[in-house]
Amino acid sequence: MASSVYKWLFFPLICLLMAGKPAPHPFHVSVIEVNHNATDKTLEISCKIFTDDFEKILAKNYKTKVDLIHPADKGAMDSLVKKYLMSHLSISADGKPVQLNYLGFEHEKEAVYGYIEVENVPAVKKISVSTNIMYDQFEDQVNIMHVFVNGNRKSTKLNFPETEAEIVFSIN
């Protein structure tokens, strides 16, 4: 009976103490979305990465203090995010490498979104993605990809150490 009383007394106290701290997540995943915008003839790319993990790898790789939630110098953080994403992601459209243009990043809830654009892509049948995002931090990293072309979505995932994915769309 006494142990039951202790559970009811201490469980709420432990919950209150932990309420202000971010909970560690038991998995390591990023999500890359590639959307072909036929009107603008662009590929719109977003990379979603857990903020705490991303800050750790940026600090480790670039030997600097990193704060993506409340950056004292947004330009400096933007530069780190750009450097990381541009060195860990490449894309080909219909077998031809494309030029990635980094647009910026934003923090939302527990994740950071990095935004990239590719211009002059009037149509596309095949998207090839090469990425090792967060592989330099976690050996259980999973990179999920969603690719949208002509309103159709195809998804795939890469489990560490896989780095290459190809998604083919049929043209009607």
C-alpha positions as CSV (number, residue, x, y, z in Angstrom):
1,M,0.0,0.0,0.0
2,A,2.8,2.4,0.9
3,S,4.6,1.9,-2.5
4,S,1.3,2.7,-4.2
5,V,1.0,6.0,-2.3
6,Y,4.6,6.9,-3.2
7,K,3.8,6.3,-6.9
8,W,0.9,8.7,-6.8
9,L,2.8,11.3,-5.0
10,F,6.1,11.2,-6.9
11,F,4.8,10.6,-10.5
12,P,3.1,14.1,-10.8
13,L,6.3,15.7,-9.2
14,I,8.5,14.0,-11.8
15,C,6.2,15.1,-14.6
16,L,6.3,18.7,-13.4
17,L,10.1,18.7,-13.2
18,M,10.5,17.3,-16.7
19,A,7.8,19.6,-18.2
20,G,10.2,22.4,-19.1
21,K,12.8,20.1,-20.7
22,P,12.6,18.8,-24.3
23,A,12.1,15.1,-24.4
24,P,14.8,13.2,-26.3
25,H,13.5,11.4,-29.3
26,P,14.2,7.7,-29.7
27,F,14.7,7.9,-33.5
28,H,16.8,10.0,-35.9
29,V,15.0,11.0,-39.0
30,S,14.9,13.9,-41.5
31,V,12.3,14.5,-44.2
32,I,13.2,15.9,-47.6
33,E,10.4,17.1,-49.9
34,V,10.9,17.9,-53.5
35,N,8.0,19.5,-55.3
36,H,8.0,20.2,-59.0
37,N,6.2,23.5,-59.6
38,A,5.3,23.3,-63.3
39,T,4.0,26.9,-63.4
40,D,7.2,28.4,-62.1
41,K,9.4,25.7,-63.7
42,T,11.2,25.0,-60.4
43,L,11.9,22.3,-57.9
44,E,11.0,23.5,-54.4
45,I,12.9,21.5,-51.8
46,S,12.6,21.5,-48.0
47,C,14.7,19.6,-45.6
48,K,13.2,19.0,-42.1
49,I,15.7,18.1,-39.4
50,F,15.2,17.8,-35.6
51,T,16.6,21.1,-34.1
52,D,18.6,19.6,-31.2
53,D,20.3,17.1,-33.5
54,F,21.0,19.6,-36.2
55,E,22.5,22.1,-33.7
56,K,24.8,19.4,-32.3
57,I,26.1,18.4,-35.7
58,L,26.6,22.0,-36.9
59,A,28.5,22.9,-33.7
60,K,30.6,19.7,-34.0
61,N,31.4,20.2,-37.8
62,Y,32.0,23.9,-37.8
63,K,33.5,24.4,-34.2
64,T,31.1,27.2,-33.2
65,K,28.2,27.9,-30.9
66,V,24.9,27.2,-32.7
67,D,21.5,28.4,-31.8
68,L,18.9,27.9,-34.5
69,I,15.9,28.8,-32.3
70,H,17.0,32.2,-31.1
71,P,20.0,33.1,-33.1
72,A,22.0,36.2,-32.0
73,D,23.3,36.4,-35.6
74,K,20.7,35.0,-38.0
75,G,23.2,35.5,-40.9
76,A,25.8,33.4,-39.3
77,M,23.4,30.5,-38.6
78,D,22.0,30.8,-42.1
79,S,25.5,30.4,-43.4
80,L,26.1,27.2,-41.3
81,V,22.8,25.7,-42.4
82,K,23.5,26.5,-46.0
83,K,27.0,25.0,-45.8
84,Y,25.8,21.8,-44.3
85,L,22.8,21.2,-46.6
86,M,24.7,22.1,-49.8
87,S,27.5,19.6,-48.8
88,H,25.1,16.8,-47.9
89,L,22.5,17.0,-50.6
90,S,22.5,16.8,-54.4
91,I,19.8,16.3,-56.9
92,S,19.5,15.3,-60.6
93,A,16.5,15.8,-62.8
94,D,16.2,13.4,-65.7
95,G,19.8,12.3,-65.3
96,K,21.3,15.8,-65.2
97,P,22.7,17.4,-62.0
98,V,20.9,20.6,-61.1
99,Q,22.1,23.7,-59.4
100,L,20.7,24.0,-55.9
101,N,20.0,27.6,-54.7
102,Y,19.7,27.9,-50.9
103,L,16.9,30.2,-49.8
104,G,17.0,30.1,-46.0
105,F,15.8,28.3,-42.9
106,E,13.2,28.6,-40.3
107,H,12.5,26.9,-36.9
108,E,9.1,25.5,-36.2
109,K,8.3,23.5,-33.1
110,E,11.0,20.8,-32.7
111,A,12.4,21.0,-36.2
112,V,14.4,23.2,-38.5
113,Y,13.3,23.6,-42.2
114,G,16.0,24.4,-44.8
115,Y,14.6,25.7,-48.1
116,I,16.3,25.2,-51.5
117,E,15.1,25.9,-55.0
118,V,16.2,24.7,-58.5
119,E,15.3,26.9,-61.4
120,N,14.6,26.1,-65.1
121,V,13.0,22.7,-64.7
122,P,10.0,22.8,-67.1
123,A,9.2,19.1,-66.8
124,V,10.6,16.1,-65.0
125,K,10.2,12.3,-65.2
126,K,13.0,11.2,-62.9
127,I,14.4,12.7,-59.7
128,S,17.6,11.3,-58.3
129,V,18.5,12.3,-54.7
130,S,21.9,11.8,-53.1
131,T,22.0,12.6,-49.4
132,N,23.8,11.7,-46.3
133,I,22.1,14.3,-44.0
134,M,22.9,13.6,-40.4
135,Y,24.9,10.4,-41.2
136,D,27.9,12.2,-39.6
137,Q,26.0,12.2,-36.3
138,F,23.9,9.0,-36.2
139,E,24.3,5.5,-37.5
140,D,20.6,4.8,-37.2
141,Q,19.6,7.9,-39.3
142,V,16.7,7.5,-41.7
143,N,16.1,10.1,-44.5
144,I,12.6,10.0,-45.8
145,M,11.8,11.6,-49.2
146,H,8.6,12.7,-50.7
147,V,8.6,13.8,-54.3
148,F,5.6,15.5,-56.0
149,V,5.3,15.8,-59.8
150,N,2.1,16.7,-61.6
151,G,0.1,16.3,-58.4
152,N,1.4,12.7,-57.9
153,R,3.4,11.8,-54.8
154,K,6.0,9.1,-54.5
155,S,8.0,8.4,-51.3
156,T,11.0,6.4,-50.3
157,K,13.5,6.3,-47.5
158,L,17.2,5.8,-47.1
159,N,18.5,4.0,-44.0
160,F,22.1,4.7,-43.0
161,P,24.4,4.1,-44.9
162,E,22.3,4.3,-48.1
163,T,22.7,7.6,-49.9
164,E,21.1,7.3,-53.3
165,A,17.4,7.2,-54.3
166,E,15.7,7.5,-57.6
167,I,12.0,8.2,-58.2
168,V,10.5,7.8,-61.6
169,F,7.2,9.3,-62.7
170,S,5.3,8.2,-65.8
171,I,4.2,11.0,-68.2
172,N,0.6,10.7,-69.3
